């Protein structure tokens, strides 16, 4: 399926049939998430991959009993860094140097950009990181569609309860969004036959005029 056909095919599946997604498809979805662009390439997020049925059952009430949690093949929890720490910057700079074969002097601009983000008020760190995680979520959703795997992005869950269940605070993480992947149970999914509702392109995408100043 090409990119544009996949855009039309996919929808936020409300009812899944419990079927397993082949590992090679899951891995390609992970690759899309890994390769998603992020500001300065920092990737300030971690994705938890959950397949254990018992853990899904524990998460389901936290997600307001949405059935996709337990009916899915795989559940992905997108989490963002709660703080851009010196240690995390050091890890990023080191990795950049190893992959690009750069010395410390050549890495100074990379470190300076990362330090610029870290210099913001700490309460902004998570919000900035969460925005990067959402870019990766989008890439994961589209990769799933190209693989003809159904996927549902979900924000309807109690973040603090999920963070506690998964022990995220001790890892310097906070939950942002969920993504379930699996296969649609079309006959029992009320949304499956519905046409997509999208604003017209001429209302969504506009070309602003240059403002005249006195």
C-alpha positions in Angstrom: 0.0 0.0 0.0 1.4 3.4 -0.9 1.5 6.3 1.4 -1.6 8.1 0.1 -3.7 4.9 -0.1 -2.6 4.1 3.5 -3.9 7.6 4.6 -7.3 6.8 3.3 -7.3 3.2 4.6 -6.4 3.9 8.2 -8.7 5.1 10.9 -8.7 5.1 14.7 -9.9 1.6 15.1 -12.3 1.2 18.0 -12.7 -2.6 18.0 -9.8 -5.1 17.4 -10.1 -8.8 17.0 -7.2 -9.9 19.2 -5.0 -11.2 16.3 -1.3 -11.0 16.5 0.7 -8.7 14.3 3.8 -10.4 12.8 7.0 -9.4 14.4 8.5 -8.2 11.2 5.7 -5.7 10.8 6.1 -4.5 14.4 9.8 -4.0 13.9 9.1 -1.8 10.8 6.7 0.3 12.8 9.4 0.6 15.5 11.9 1.6 12.8 9.6 4.4 11.7 9.3 5.6 15.3 13.1 5.5 15.7 13.7 7.4 12.5 11.1 10.2 13.2 12.7 13.6 13.2 13.0 15.5 16.5 14.4 18.9 17.5 18.2 18.7 17.3 17.8 15.0 17.1 17.7 14.5 20.8 14.8 12.0 20.9 13.7 13.0 24.4 11.2 10.1 24.8 11.0 6.4 25.4 8.4 4.0 24.0 7.3 1.1 26.2 6.3 -2.1 24.2 3.7 -4.1 26.1 2.4 -7.5 25.0 1.8 -9.2 28.3 -2.0 -9.8 28.7 -2.0 -9.4 32.4 -0.3 -6.0 32.2 -2.8 -4.9 29.5 -5.6 -5.9 31.9 -4.2 -3.7 34.6 -3.9 -0.8 32.2 -7.4 -1.1 30.7 -9.3 0.5 33.7 -6.7 3.3 33.7 -7.6 3.9 30.1 -11.3 4.1 30.9 -11.9 0.5 29.9 -11.3 1.1 26.2 -11.4 -2.4 24.6 -8.5 -1.8 22.3 -6.1 -2.0 25.2 -6.7 -5.8 25.7 -7.9 -6.6 22.2 -4.7 -5.2 20.6 -1.7 -7.3 19.6 0.7 -4.8 21.0 0.3 -1.7 23.2 2.8 1.1 22.9 3.2 3.7 25.6 4.8 6.9 24.5 6.6 8.6 27.4 8.6 11.8 27.5 11.5 12.9 29.6 10.5 14.9 32.6 13.8 16.9 32.5 16.6 17.5 30.1 19.4 16.6 32.4 23.2 17.0 32.0 23.5 13.2 32.0 21.0 12.9 29.1 22.8 15.6 27.2 26.2 13.8 27.7 24.7 10.6 26.4 23.4 12.3 23.3 26.6 14.1 22.6 28.6 10.9 23.1 26.4 9.0 20.7 26.6 11.7 18.1 30.4 11.7 18.3 30.5 7.9 18.0 28.2 7.7 15.0 29.6 10.7 13.1 33.3 10.2 14.2 33.5 13.6 15.7 35.8 14.9 18.4 34.8 17.0 21.4 35.7 20.3 19.7 33.5 19.4 16.7 30.7 18.4 19.1 30.5 21.8 20.8 27.7 23.1 18.6 25.7 20.0 19.4 26.2 20.3 23.1 25.4 24.0 23.0 22.1 23.4 21.2 21.1 20.8 23.8 22.2 23.0 26.6 20.0 25.7 25.1 17.0 23.5 25.6 18.1 22.5 29.1 18.4 26.2 30.1 14.7 26.7 29.7 12.6 26.6 32.9 12.3 23.0 34.1 8.6 23.0 33.9 8.9 23.5 30.1 11.2 20.4 29.7 8.4 17.8 29.7 6.1 19.8 27.4 8.9 20.2 24.9 9.8 16.5 25.1 6.1 15.5 24.7 5.9 17.4 21.5 8.8 15.4 20.1 7.1 12.2 21.2 4.0 13.1 19.2 6.0 13.4 16.0 7.2 9.9 16.6 3.6 8.8 17.3 2.6 10.2 14.0 5.3 8.3 12.1 4.3 5.1 13.9 0.7 5.5 13.0 1.5 5.9 9.3 4.0 3.1 9.2 1.3 0.8 10.7 -1.1 1.8 7.9 1.5 1.1 5.2 1.9 -2.3 6.8 -1.9 -2.7 6.7 -1.9 -2.9 10.5 -4.6 -1.1 12.4 -3.5 1.5 15.0 -5.3 3.7 17.4 -3.7 6.8 19.1 -5.1 7.3 22.6 -4.9 10.1 25.1 -7.9 9.0 27.1 -6.2 7.6 30.2 -5.2 8.6 33.7 -1.5 9.7 33.2 -0.5 9.7 36.8 -2.0 6.3 37.5 -0.3 4.8 34.5 3.0 6.4 35.5 2.7 4.8 38.9 1.8 1.4 37.6 4.8 1.4 35.2 7.2 3.0 37.6 7.9 5.8 35.2 8.9 8.5 37.7 12.0 6.5 38.8 13.1 6.5 35.2 12.6 10.2 34.7 9.6 9.7 32.4 6.0 10.7 32.1 3.3 9.1 29.9 2.1 11.1 26.9 0.0 8.9 24.7 -0.9 5.3 23.9 -0.9 3.5 20.6 -2.6 0.1 20.1 -1.8 -2.0 17.1 -3.7 -5.0 15.8 -6.4 -5.8 13.4 -9.9 -4.4 13.1 -13.0 -6.3 13.9 -14.9 -4.5 11.1 -18.4 -6.0 11.7 -18.4 -4.8 15.3 -16.7 -1.5 14.9 -19.1 1.4 14.6 -16.5 3.7 13.1 -15.3 1.3 10.4 -18.0 2.2 7.8 -17.9 6.0 8.5 -16.5 8.4 6.0 -13.5 10.5 7.1 -14.4 14.0 8.3 -11.7 16.4 7.3 -11.8 20.2 6.9 -11.4 21.3 3.2 -7.8 21.9 2.2 -8.6 25.5 1.3 -9.7 26.1 4.9 -7.0 24.1 6.5 -4.0 25.4 4.5 -3.9 29.1 3.8 -1.4 31.5 2.3 -1.3 34.6 4.5 -0.9 38.0 2.9 2.0 40.3 3.9 0.8 42.8 6.5 1.3 46.4 5.5 2.9 48.5 8.2 2.5 52.3 8.5 
